[in-house]
Amino acid sequence: MTVPPEFSRPSTSPFTIAVIGGGIAGLSLTLGLLQHQISVTLYEAASKFGEVGAGVSFGPNASRAMKLISPRIFEGFENRATRNQWEDKSQVWFDFRYGESCGGKRTIGEKIATLECEGGQASVHRAHFLDEMVQLLPDGVAKFGKRCVGYEQDGRHVVLKFSDGSTAEHSAAIGCDGIKSKMRTELLGGDNPASKAVYSGKYAYRGLIPMEKAEKLLGEELAKNSQMYLGNHGHVLTFSIEKGRTMNVVAFSSSEQWEKEDWVVPMKKEDMFRDFEGWGDSVKEILSLTEKPDIWALFNQPHASTYYKGNVCLIGDAAHATTPHQGAGAGMAIEDSYILCNLLAEVKSAKGIEAAFRAYDAVRRPRSQKLVTTSREAGQLYEFELEGSDPEAIRVNLLQRMDWLWKHDLTADLAEAKEILNKSV
């Protein structure tokens, strides 16, 4: 594929930006900077682009952010995205149902609420979405095998240090290196309690079921369209992936601590069945059919007091890694990229970069940290730890809790950030 001309025009910026990390945050930011003809180099620790893990969901706010950075990013997402398979479910995010009887008080399978949004449930495999964005990237922008282990800055330059012993000098550096971010630890200081992610109290079993088997078990409607089954201290969600060929299963449970060093570990099905003992037959059968399941411990970032220091800044999971309960973590990273690339496009010299980072921090930190908080609350809501199991209380909470996220005006945020920037320079 030929790189579109908007990403391959010569740089006109009087400064250079280093992007640390080639995931969704790093690639969307790099593409945004290239569109503004800003000199950028992306440093990726791996030997090539790629990402482990299964699906990632994007809400309507994320889709708008993609289009605002570049319609080509959204086109790439659409090429790979899977939505609900029934036309009349096209705007449904999830149908919420009881997965257990709560001691005989509730009817298993009864629908509690249907939550709708523009575009409905939309998911894509991380690696497939990355493949689409990589095709837009000109040769030479990305440097591989470059794991950043630290940096120094002197007010004029940032010198990056890599694990292979090499260094690189840029006007500024932006950490997009994920939930285990080394850039975050360096920026905040290793002794800062907010420098490392913390266990959220939830973990998840992840697995896949061929759609043909899922349909035989659940019927076409439940198998092909997104469902969430709620219960005491656990919930199970299912949705279509791979253009409807497979049903993705994520079963969440709770624990006070995570004792293992690794965050993703193999599991035994008997452990999963023990966690969901007493749940309805449908949920138990869903779990019994899952193929290649593993356990995924859910961590999130504590609230940091800043996302920048000098000419170093954090975006995406490095800044505000969240639990997945509102399906919004990756979308928040793309919002970050939109705001930051446009602010840097306003900067006339390297001296103005810190002011751009300050404006970004002022606008983005409150919204992204709110996501971390409300996402943890959503997990508690689904597991009857917030409103109990009362259907009306749950329904009322569900139907209002996502508006601030999905209906947000990102262009207004950019206008506010530009105003802050203009007052600083």
C-alpha positions as CSV (number, residue, x, y, z in Angstrom):
1,M,0.0,0.0,0.0
2,T,1.3,3.5,-0.9
3,V,1.5,5.8,2.1
4,P,-1.2,8.5,1.7
5,P,0.4,11.9,0.9
6,E,-0.9,13.6,4.1
7,F,1.4,11.4,6.2
8,S,4.5,11.7,4.0
9,R,5.0,15.4,3.4
10,P,8.3,16.9,4.5
11,S,8.6,18.2,8.1
12,T,8.3,21.9,8.6
13,S,8.6,22.0,12.4
14,P,11.6,23.6,14.1
15,F,11.7,20.8,16.7
16,T,11.7,17.0,16.9
17,I,9.4,14.8,18.9
18,A,10.1,11.3,20.1
19,V,7.2,8.9,20.6
20,I,7.9,6.0,23.0
21,G,5.8,3.0,22.2
22,G,4.1,1.7,19.1
23,G,0.7,0.7,20.4
24,I,-2.6,2.4,19.6
25,A,-1.6,5.5,21.5
26,G,1.8,5.8,19.9
27,L,0.7,5.1,16.4
28,S,-2.4,7.4,16.5
29,L,-0.2,10.2,17.9
30,T,2.6,9.7,15.4
31,L,0.1,9.8,12.5
32,G,-1.5,13.0,13.9
33,L,2.0,14.7,14.2
34,L,2.9,13.6,10.6
35,Q,-0.3,15.2,9.3
36,H,0.9,18.5,10.8
37,Q,4.3,18.0,9.3
38,I,6.0,17.7,12.7
39,S,9.3,15.9,12.8
40,V,8.6,12.7,14.7
41,T,10.4,9.4,15.4
42,L,8.6,6.5,17.0
43,Y,10.6,4.1,19.2
44,E,9.3,0.6,19.7
45,A,10.8,-2.0,22.0
46,A,9.8,-5.0,19.9
47,S,11.5,-6.1,16.8
48,K,8.4,-5.3,14.7
49,F,4.9,-3.9,15.2
50,G,2.4,-6.2,16.8
51,E,0.5,-6.6,20.0
52,V,-0.7,-9.5,22.0
53,G,-4.1,-9.6,23.5
54,A,-7.6,-10.0,22.1
55,G,-10.2,-7.4,21.3
56,V,-10.6,-3.8,22.2
57,S,-13.8,-1.8,22.1
58,F,-14.4,1.7,20.9
59,G,-17.3,3.9,21.8
60,P,-18.7,6.8,19.7
61,N,-16.3,9.3,21.3
62,A,-13.4,7.2,20.1
63,S,-14.8,7.0,16.6
64,R,-15.1,10.8,16.4
65,A,-11.6,11.2,17.7
66,M,-10.3,8.9,15.0
67,K,-12.1,10.9,12.3
68,L,-10.8,14.2,13.8
69,I,-7.1,13.0,13.6
70,S,-7.6,11.4,10.1
71,P,-10.6,9.8,8.4
72,R,-8.1,7.2,7.2
73,I,-7.6,5.9,10.8
74,F,-11.3,5.5,11.1
75,E,-11.5,3.7,7.8
76,G,-8.8,1.3,9.0
77,F,-10.8,0.6,12.1
78,E,-14.0,0.1,10.1
79,N,-12.1,-2.4,7.8
80,R,-11.5,-4.7,10.8
81,A,-14.3,-3.8,13.3
82,T,-17.1,-6.2,14.2
83,R,-20.5,-5.1,15.5
84,N,-23.7,-6.8,16.6
85,Q,-24.9,-9.1,13.8
86,W,-28.6,-8.2,13.8
87,E,-29.5,-5.0,12.1
88,D,-32.0,-4.0,14.7
89,K,-29.2,-4.3,17.3
90,S,-26.8,-2.0,15.4
91,Q,-27.0,0.8,18.0
92,V,-27.0,-1.5,21.1
93,W,-23.9,-1.4,23.3
94,F,-25.0,-4.3,25.6
95,D,-28.2,-6.0,26.7
96,F,-27.8,-6.5,30.5
97,R,-29.3,-9.7,32.1
98,Y,-29.2,-11.6,35.3
99,G,-26.6,-14.3,35.2
100,E,-27.7,-15.8,38.6
101,S,-30.8,-15.8,40.7
102,C,-29.3,-13.9,43.7
103,G,-30.7,-16.5,46.1
104,G,-34.0,-16.9,44.3
105,K,-34.8,-13.2,44.2
106,R,-34.1,-12.7,40.4
107,T,-35.0,-14.6,37.3
108,I,-31.9,-15.9,35.5
109,G,-31.7,-14.5,31.9
110,E,-34.2,-11.7,32.6
111,K,-33.2,-8.5,30.8
112,I,-32.4,-5.6,33.2
113,A,-31.7,-2.9,30.6
114,T,-30.5,-2.2,27.0
115,L,-27.9,0.5,26.7
116,E,-27.6,2.1,23.3
117,C,-25.0,4.4,21.7
118,E,-24.1,5.7,18.3
119,G,-22.5,2.8,16.4
120,G,-23.4,0.2,19.1
121,Q,-20.9,-2.3,20.3
122,A,-17.8,-2.0,18.1
123,S,-14.7,-4.2,18.7
124,V,-11.5,-5.0,16.8
125,H,-8.5,-7.2,17.5
126,R,-5.7,-4.9,18.7
127,A,-3.1,-6.4,16.3
128,H,-5.5,-6.0,13.3
129,F,-6.1,-2.3,14.0
130,L,-2.4,-1.7,14.4
131,D,-1.8,-3.4,11.0
132,E,-4.2,-0.8,9.5
133,M,-2.4,2.1,11.1
134,V,1.1,0.8,10.3
135,Q,0.2,0.9,6.6
136,L,-0.2,4.7,6.8
137,L,3.2,5.1,8.4
138,P,6.1,6.2,6.1
139,D,9.3,4.1,6.1
140,G,12.0,5.3,8.5
141,V,9.7,6.9,11.1
142,A,9.7,3.9,13.4
143,K,12.8,2.5,15.0
144,F,12.6,-1.0,16.4
145,G,14.4,-2.8,19.2
146,K,14.5,0.4,21.2
147,R,13.3,-0.2,24.7
148,C,13.5,3.1,26.6
149,V,14.9,2.7,30.1
150,G,15.3,6.3,31.1
151,Y,15.9,9.9,30.0
152,E,17.6,13.2,30.9
153,Q,16.5,16.7,30.0
154,D,18.3,20.0,30.3
155,G,15.5,22.5,29.3
156,R,16.5,22.4,25.7
157,H,16.7,18.7,24.8
158,V,15.6,15.3,26.0
159,V,18.1,12.5,25.7
160,L,16.6,9.1,25.7
161,K,18.5,6.0,26.9
162,F,17.7,2.6,25.5
163,S,18.4,-0.9,26.8
164,D,20.8,-1.6,24.0
165,G,23.1,1.2,25.3
166,S,22.3,3.7,22.6
167,T,20.8,7.2,23.1
168,A,18.8,9.6,21.0
169,E,18.3,13.3,21.4
170,H,15.0,15.2,20.6
171,S,13.3,18.4,21.6
172,A,10.7,16.5,23.5
173,A,9.5,13.0,24.3
174,I,6.0,11.6,24.7
175,G,5.6,8.3,26.7
176,C,3.1,6.0,25.1
177,D,4.6,2.9,26.6
178,G,1.5,1.4,28.3
179,I,0.4,0.4,31.7
180,K,3.9,-0.7,32.8
181,S,5.3,2.5,31.5
182,K,9.0,3.2,32.3
183,M,8.5,6.8,31.2
184,R,5.8,7.2,33.9
185,T,8.1,5.9,36.6
186,E,10.9,8.2,35.5
187,L,8.6,11.2,35.2
188,L,6.9,10.8,38.6
189,G,9.8,9.2,40.4
190,G,10.0,5.6,41.5
191,D,9.1,6.5,45.1
192,N,5.9,8.2,44.1
193,P,2.9,5.9,44.9
194,A,1.3,6.9,41.6
195,S,4.3,5.8,39.6
196,K,3.1,2.2,39.1
197,A,-0.2,0.6,38.4
198,V,-2.3,-1.1,41.2
199,Y,-4.5,-4.1,41.2
200,S,-8.2,-3.2,40.8
201,G,-9.7,-6.1,42.7
202,K,-11.0,-7.7,39.5
203,Y,-9.6,-10.4,37.2
204,A,-11.0,-11.9,34.1
205,Y,-11.1,-15.2,32.3
206,R,-10.9,-14.7,28.5
207,G,-11.8,-17.2,25.8
208,L,-13.4,-17.8,22.5
209,I,-16.3,-20.0,21.2
210,P,-16.9,-20.7,17.5
211,M,-20.1,-19.0,16.5
212,E,-21.7,-22.2,15.3
213,K,-21.3,-23.7,18.8
214,A,-22.5,-20.5,20.5
215,E,-25.6,-20.4,18.4
216,K,-26.5,-24.0,19.2
217,L,-26.1,-23.2,22.9
218,L,-27.7,-19.8,23.2
219,G,-29.7,-19.3,20.1
220,E,-28.9,-16.8,17.4
221,E,-29.9,-13.6,19.2
222,L,-27.9,-14.1,22.3
223,A,-24.9,-15.5,20.5
224,K,-24.5,-12.9,17.7
225,N,-25.3,-9.8,19.7
226,S,-23.5,-8.3,22.8
227,Q,-24.7,-9.5,26.1
228,M,-23.7,-8.9,29.7
229,Y,-24.7,-11.3,32.5
230,L,-24.6,-9.8,36.0
231,G,-24.1,-11.5,39.3
232,N,-22.7,-11.2,42.8
233,H,-19.0,-10.4,42.6
234,G,-18.8,-11.4,39.0
235,H,-20.1,-10.7,35.5
236,V,-19.8,-12.3,32.1
237,L,-19.9,-10.5,28.7
238,T,-20.1,-12.0,25.2
239,F,-19.9,-10.3,21.8
240,S,-19.1,-11.1,18.2
241,I,-15.6,-10.8,16.8
242,E,-14.0,-11.7,13.5
243,K,-17.0,-10.4,11.5
244,G,-19.3,-12.7,13.4
245,R,-17.4,-16.0,13.0
246,T,-16.5,-16.2,16.7
247,M,-18.1,-15.3,20.1
248,N,-15.7,-13.6,22.5
249,V,-16.2,-14.4,26.2
250,V,-14.8,-12.4,29.1
251,A,-15.8,-13.6,32.6
252,F,-14.9,-11.3,35.5
253,S,-14.5,-12.2,39.1
254,S,-13.1,-10.6,42.3
255,S,-10.3,-11.0,44.7
256,E,-8.7,-8.8,47.3
257,Q,-5.1,-9.2,46.0
258,W,-3.2,-10.5,43.0
259,E,-0.3,-12.6,44.3
260,K,1.2,-13.7,41.0
261,E,4.1,-11.8,39.3
262,D,2.6,-12.1,35.8
263,W,-0.6,-10.3,35.0
264,V,-1.8,-12.8,32.3
265,V,-1.5,-16.5,33.3
266,P,-2.8,-19.9,32.2
267,M,-5.9,-21.1,34.0
268,K,-7.6,-24.3,35.0
269,K,-11.3,-24.6,34.1
270,E,-12.1,-25.9,37.5
271,D,-11.0,-22.6,39.0
272,M,-13.3,-20.7,36.6
273,F,-16.3,-23.1,37.4
274,R,-15.6,-22.5,41.1
275,D,-15.9,-18.8,40.7
276,F,-19.2,-19.1,38.9
277,E,-20.8,-21.9,41.0
278,G,-24.5,-21.2,41.5
279,W,-24.8,-19.2,38.3
280,G,-27.4,-20.1,35.6
281,D,-26.9,-23.0,33.2
282,S,-26.4,-20.7,30.2
283,V,-23.4,-19.0,31.8
284,K,-21.9,-22.3,33.0
285,E,-22.3,-23.8,29.5
286,I,-20.7,-20.6,27.9
287,L,-17.7,-21.1,30.2
288,S,-17.5,-24.8,29.5
289,L,-17.2,-24.2,25.7
290,T,-14.5,-21.5,25.9
291,E,-11.4,-22.4,24.0
292,K,-7.8,-21.3,25.0
293,P,-8.9,-19.4,28.1
294,D,-6.4,-17.5,30.3
295,I,-6.7,-15.2,33.3
296,W,-6.1,-11.5,33.0
297,A,-5.5,-9.5,36.2
298,L,-7.0,-6.0,35.9
299,F,-4.7,-3.2,37.0
300,N,-5.2,0.6,36.7
301,Q,-3.0,3.7,37.2
302,P,-3.5,5.7,40.4
303,H,-4.2,9.4,39.7
304,A,-1.0,11.3,39.0
305,S,-0.7,14.9,39.9
306,T,0.7,15.7,36.4
307,Y,1.1,14.1,33.0
308,Y,4.2,16.2,32.1
309,K,7.4,17.6,33.4
310,G,9.4,19.9,31.3
311,N,9.5,18.5,27.7
312,V,8.4,15.0,28.6
313,C,4.7,14.0,28.6
314,L,2.5,10.9,29.0
315,I,-0.5,9.8,27.0
316,G,-2.7,6.7,26.9
317,D,-2.2,3.9,29.3
318,A,1.1,5.4,30.5
319,A,-1.0,8.3,31.8
320,H,-4.3,6.8,32.8
321,A,-4.5,3.0,32.3
322,T,-8.0,1.9,33.3
323,T,-10.1,-1.2,33.8
324,P,-12.1,-2.3,30.8
325,H,-15.6,-2.0,32.3
326,Q,-16.7,0.9,30.1
327,G,-14.8,-0.2,27.0
328,A,-13.1,3.2,26.8
329,G,-9.4,2.9,27.6
330,A,-8.0,2.8,24.0
331,G,-10.5,5.4,22.9
332,M,-9.3,7.8,25.6
333,A,-5.7,7.4,24.2
334,I,-6.9,8.4,20.8
335,E,-8.6,11.5,22.3
336,D,-5.2,12.3,23.9
337,S,-3.6,12.0,20.5
338,Y,-6.0,14.4,18.9
339,I,-5.6,17.1,21.5
340,L,-1.8,16.8,21.7
341,C,-0.9,16.7,18.0
342,N,-3.1,19.8,17.4
343,L,-1.5,21.7,20.3
344,L,2.0,20.9,19.1
345,A,1.0,22.1,15.7
346,E,0.5,25.6,17.3
347,V,4.0,25.7,18.7
348,K,6.5,27.9,16.8
349,S,9.7,26.7,18.5
350,A,11.0,24.2,21.0
351,K,10.6,26.7,23.8
352,G,6.8,26.4,23.4
353,I,6.6,22.7,23.8
354,E,6.3,22.7,27.6
355,A,3.4,25.2,27.4
356,A,1.6,22.8,24.9
357,F,2.1,19.9,27.4
358,R,0.8,22.1,30.2
359,A,-2.4,22.9,28.2
360,Y,-2.8,19.2,27.3
361,D,-2.5,18.3,31.0
362,A,-5.0,20.9,32.1
363,V,-7.7,19.6,29.7
364,R,-7.0,15.9,29.5
365,R,-6.1,14.9,33.0
366,P,-9.5,15.5,34.7
367,R,-11.4,13.7,31.9
368,S,-9.1,10.7,31.7
369,Q,-8.8,10.3,35.4
370,K,-12.6,10.4,35.7
371,L,-12.6,7.4,33.4
372,V,-10.4,5.4,35.7
373,T,-12.7,6.1,38.6
374,T,-16.0,5.5,36.8
375,S,-14.7,2.4,35.2
376,R,-13.9,0.8,38.5
377,E,-17.4,1.9,39.7
378,A,-18.9,0.2,36.6
379,G,-17.3,-3.1,37.5
380,Q,-18.8,-2.8,41.0
381,L,-22.2,-1.9,39.5
382,Y,-22.2,-5.0,37.3
383,E,-21.3,-7.2,40.2
384,F,-24.0,-5.9,42.6
385,E,-21.5,-4.0,44.8
386,L,-22.7,-0.5,44.0
387,E,-26.5,-0.6,43.7
388,G,-27.2,-4.2,44.9
389,S,-29.2,-6.4,42.6
390,D,-32.3,-4.2,42.3
391,P,-33.1,-4.0,38.6
392,E,-34.5,-0.4,38.7
393,A,-31.5,1.0,40.5
394,I,-29.1,-0.8,38.1
395,R,-31.1,0.4,35.1
396,V,-31.2,4.0,36.2
397,N,-27.4,4.0,36.8
398,L,-26.7,2.2,33.5
399,L,-28.8,4.6,31.4
400,Q,-27.1,7.8,32.6
401,R,-23.5,6.8,33.5
402,M,-22.0,6.8,29.9
403,D,-23.3,10.2,28.6
404,W,-20.4,12.2,29.9
405,L,-18.0,9.8,28.0
406,W,-19.8,9.1,24.8
407,K,-21.4,12.6,24.1
408,H,-18.4,14.7,24.9
409,D,-17.4,17.5,22.6
410,L,-13.7,17.0,21.9
411,T,-13.4,20.0,19.6
412,A,-14.5,22.2,22.5
413,D,-11.7,20.7,24.6
414,L,-9.2,21.6,21.9
415,A,-10.5,25.2,21.8
416,E,-10.1,25.4,25.6
417,A,-6.6,23.9,25.4
418,K,-5.5,26.3,22.6
419,E,-6.8,29.2,24.7
420,I,-4.6,28.0,27.7
421,L,-1.6,27.6,25.3
422,N,-2.1,31.1,23.8
423,K,-2.1,32.7,27.3
424,S,1.2,30.9,28.1
425,V,3.3,31.9,25.1
